[in-house]
């Protein structure tokens, strides 16, 4: 039932060596049945829900690159054994140029014996998650596309809620609640249904508590789906035709990272809401990433020709990003109205204002300027005040002060503006 696998002391060295291959405990994984049982971690109210008999079927698309045999096939078996046959059109495995021999002929022979059609598509060269998923989506025959990672396990009743939401509205994009599989022991651990997806200043996806406004909208019924500003991206279902209508994935993105936010924005701007369902995913360390991050230096990066994606934005009549922040993600940490955005440096001390990672209404700090944005990337708002921001006092050299305005250098600040043009 998803229990932890403990490796005895005499095999610890072997375990550590195998860990390096995929950055998880391969020895533990290989000792678990490919069709292992899992606990039913759903809320009682979810277990008693009844879904329509007539639901769209789905193609499950799984991309892998040098994935371990046991984790890949445990993913496949969990889909096969916990999906109603009438709803599972096929499983499409996309091999992103794996080099391991067991993922070639041996895998081909293994999947031929499985009851549901399982196809393997091979990329000729390493193309990254996005282009590999696009290849799988183009070949899929199901009415709905369900994208999964290659190291996850589906629990009982995972599929019906996803497809039922799409049946209600084909323009709904649905994500499961993502439970956790330990990379060390492979124990299956229930995730929280009280978090939703957001992002920080660096455009990194993060989990945040479900806001009060969303809990009130659901009137306390935790079995209802949560409207989320962004999705994690690894696991979701989407109507195949709608996926094409909104421009699929951006094929110019490499490896993985950022595509989940980019798609979330496109889904939301035409006024759709990604929603949640239950499924377990292994969060493993050290995976290769082609992730881009919003540091100031990104402004100078040659990001290539994006004219096609701009044309798509025009054709979809997407709303501006300010609309998204005000209507979809009002809880965002990103300020919606400001005059300037950047680094604030004191002329006298040559140090910068720094929020020191503190929370709202707590004192900001004073720190050596590092030019990397982050905690020193601040906004200026005009306040009707007779006092001015000044250098710290002798009592506390880490906290700036407010004083009567003067023309002294202690109240002079340099703003290195990082505001980006639209």
Number of C-alpha atoms within 10 A of each C-alpha: 10 15 15 16 17 13 16 8 9 8 10 13 10 13 19 15 13 16 17 12 13 16 16 24 23 25 22 21 20 13 11 17 11 18 16 13 13 18 13 14 17 19 11 10 11 16 13 8 10 9 12 10 10 11 19 19 23 26 26 26 26 26 26 21 17 17 19 21 18 19 20 22 22 23 22 27 18 20 23 20 13 16 18 13 13 12 20 21 20 21 25 25 22 25 27 22 19 19 12 12 10 13 19 14 9 11 14 14 10 11 17 12 10 12 10 14 14 21 18 17 17 18 16 10 10 16 17 22 27 21 22 26 26 17 18 27 24 12 14 21 18 20 18 28 24 26 23 24 19 24 23 26 29 26 22 20 19 20 24 20 23 25 31 18 22 19 17 10 12 18 23 23 25 28 28 23 26 24 23 21 23 18 19 20 19 21 19 21 19 18 17 13 21 14 16 22 20 22 20 14 16 13 15 15 19 14 15 14 12 17 13 9 10 14 16 10 12 15 10 10 11 14 16 16 20 24 20 22 25 27 29 22 22 19 22 23 28 25 25 22 14 17 20 13 12 17 16 18 17 16 17 13 19 19 17 18 21 18 22 17 21 15 19 20 23 19 22 22 20 14 15 17 21 23 24 25 25 26 24 24 25 21 16 16 10 10 8 9 12 13 13 15 14 15 15 18 11 11 11 7 8 7 10 7 9 11 9 11 14 11 11 16 16 11 10 15 11 17 16 11 14 14 15 17 17 13 14 21 17 16 16 16 12 13 14 13 10 12 9 16 19 20 26 23 22 22 16 14 15 13 18 26 24 26 20 15 12 12 9 8 6 10 13 19 20 22 20 13 17 12 15 13 20 20 19 24 21 21 19 14 11 7 7 6 8 9 13 15 16 22 26 17 12 8 7 11 13 18 19 20 16 14 13 11 13 12 7 10 13 16 19 18 21 13 17 14 14 17 13 9 4 5
